[in-house]
Amino acid sequence: MGKSNYIYIHKWLAQHNDIKGAKILDFGAGSGDLVHYLRDQGLDVIGADPYPTRYKAWEKTSPYLFQIENHKLPFEDESIDYVISNQVFEHIDDYQNELKEIKRVLKPSGKFLALFPVLETAYEVHSGIWGAYYLKKFPKLLYAWLYICRLCGAGLWNDGHKPSRWAELMSDVIIDECHYKPIKRIKRDWLNCFGNKPQLHQKEYLEFRLTQGKFSKIKFIVLFFAYPIPLIRAGIVISIQK
């Protein structure tokens, strides 16, 4: 999903007439894969992330990555034209301060696009196991479900681990690092912070993904269910203007 999301984000950015020369921030950039991809497309992109343990190593490899310290972006007020974020906000338990920081650094009329799973996303995107997130409050049951699924050959990020170890690692990720929220709350929080109604791009995103894959011939059928399908499988695609 990662590379397809990169292409979609580039497509979304490219549809804006002022994108050439615009300053773009990847919020939650990690090691900078999306930053480098978009820079290769000729865009002026920088990245920021808290980097709890690995910032110094990544800083040496890229002058375009910056560290978020004390929940503060290291940029001036109204200095960024576009903020993008790929698979980040599901890892933030209380994202109110992050939204305020994004609003602070955006220029007037600047735009923010985010893609991330929500509570309605039945497919748990980190483990690759359907329904796993809903067992978060039941650790033993979660572990058992992950273990059984892995024994059957399902799951992502195996890295040669035995099913028991993989289930343990994925359980820790889901319990400690994932905080899926309902779409109704997300829309409300985005509206309250920015003062504008957010836009959802479920149909646009699904249509893009279908043109990338084997279901393009039945695209018109799948698009009939354009709103729920991305939520259930991939999550929300949301944008808002300052």
Secondary structure, 3 states (H helix, E strand, C coil): CHHHHHHHHHHHHHCCCCCCCCEEEEECCCCCHHHHHHHHCCCEEEEEECCCCCHHHHHCCCCCEEECECCECCCCCCCEEEEEEECCHHHCCCCHHHHHHHHHHEEEEEEEEEEECCCCCCEECCCCEECHHHHCCCHHHHHHHHHHHHHCCCCCCCCCCCHHHHHHHHHHHHHHHCCCCCHHHHHHHHHHHHCCCCEECHHHHHHHHHHHCCCHHHHHHHHHHCCHHHHHHCCEEEEEEC
